[in-house]
Amino acid sequence: MNASKRMPEIWRVDVAAEIRRLPVHRGQLTYIERSRAARFRRDADRERFVIGRSTRRELLAGRLGIDPAALVFEEGRHGKPRLPPDGGPGPYFNSSHSGQWVLHAVADIEVGIDVEEIRPEFAELDDFAWVLSDAERAFVLAAAPPQRAAALATVWVRKEAYVKALGEGLSRSLPDIGITAGADGRPMLAFDRNPPARERRWSFVDLPIDAAHKACVVHAGPARRVIVHDYRPD
Ligand SMILES: CC(C)(COP(=O)(O)OP(=O)(O)OC[C@H]1O[C@@H](n2cnc3c(N)ncnc32)[C@H](O)[C@@H]1OP(=O)(O)O)[C@@H](O)C(=O)NCCC(=O)NCCS
């Protein structure tokens, strides 16, 4: 892959639009992925999973010039998928799915992404005490009650995208991580008290998806411009 500084690419996959290609998507998965898909009880969850795995294959295979079904992935200690470093590092990628969307981030630097449908129960702050730092709790409480669920979703996707960029997922204590708005209004990491200390710089970009979802991508290094593309394989 070209190692020059490309902006991280965000691909927004409309699950409903990809249903028509479901047989193609299913055919691009491994036996293990198809077995995992079969364990979902709800059709919607199964289809989103299949489409997520398959479109990720299509995106990465397109970059690498190989067949999507031929891609082999490995996983980090906490399950973050990656490509074996045979041809050098990268491309880096991460995926998230919620509601009607699958989002993929593909970059030449480490990256994490999260999307969440705004659900009414997000307004029940006591249920989310295990997620929030004091400042984040204050941020959500400062929102007018009708906007509280959206405020919680905003905090949640930033935090989850960060722990996904690290590759550590929910093994990291979330209230010990603080993400606030910087002087320019962009989200930034205020602190992460989880050991071991992380010196690396991370940049946060809130992503415009639609009124019913919040999403964020976190990438290593100084801020880069990020554009959301609609995924249209044809
Ligand atoms: C990664 C994690 C945050 C995913 O959260 P989620 O909101 O349920 O799911 P999302 O849709 O945002 O992301 C799912 C994708 O993240 C990726 N992923 C999985 N583990 C990951 C990790 N450790 N870091 C980054 N990305 C990860 C996968 O591509 C997955 O896609 P798949 O469903 O096709 O396998 C969560 O499952 C987690 O923390 N896992 C790590 C396991 C762990 O530490 N558990 C401790 C429990 S106390």
The ligand as an ORCA input file, in Angstrom:
! r2SCAN-3c Opt
* xyz 0 1
  C     -14.801     -4.429     20.465
  C     -16.060     -4.073     21.198
  C     -15.853     -2.720     21.845
  C     -17.153     -4.072     20.135
  O     -18.270     -3.326     20.513
  P     -19.736     -3.367     19.833
  O     -20.341     -2.020     20.010
  O     -20.458     -4.546     20.351
  O     -19.546     -3.658     18.310
  P     -19.171     -2.735     17.050
  O     -20.233     -2.973     16.058
  O     -18.854     -1.328     17.383
  O     -17.804     -3.387     16.554
  C     -17.721     -4.718     16.202
  C     -16.464     -4.890     15.390
  O     -15.335     -4.430     16.135
  C     -14.191     -5.183     15.740
  N     -13.528     -5.594     16.975
  C     -13.688     -6.715     17.714
  N     -12.862     -6.676     18.787
  C     -12.184     -5.507     18.710
  C     -11.197     -4.889     19.532
  N     -10.729     -5.455     20.639
  N     -10.722     -3.673     19.170
  C     -11.180     -3.073     18.059
  N     -12.106     -3.614     17.231
  C     -12.610     -4.812     17.578
  C     -14.679     -6.331     14.864
  O     -14.399     -5.989     13.521
  C     -16.166     -6.352     15.093
  O     -16.846     -6.723     13.922
  P     -17.603     -8.130     13.798
  O     -18.883     -7.955     14.572
  O     -17.802     -8.289     12.359
  O     -16.703     -9.145     14.420
  C     -16.389     -5.055     22.323
  O     -16.942     -6.207     21.795
  C     -15.173     -5.434     23.111
  O     -14.734     -4.722     23.965
  N     -14.549     -6.573     22.829
  C     -13.267     -6.936     23.431
  C     -13.416     -8.106     24.369
  C     -13.200     -7.673     25.790
  O     -12.223     -7.069     26.136
  N     -14.140     -8.002     26.644
  C     -14.091     -7.615     27.993
  C     -15.475     -7.711     28.552
  S     -15.488     -7.148     30.175
*
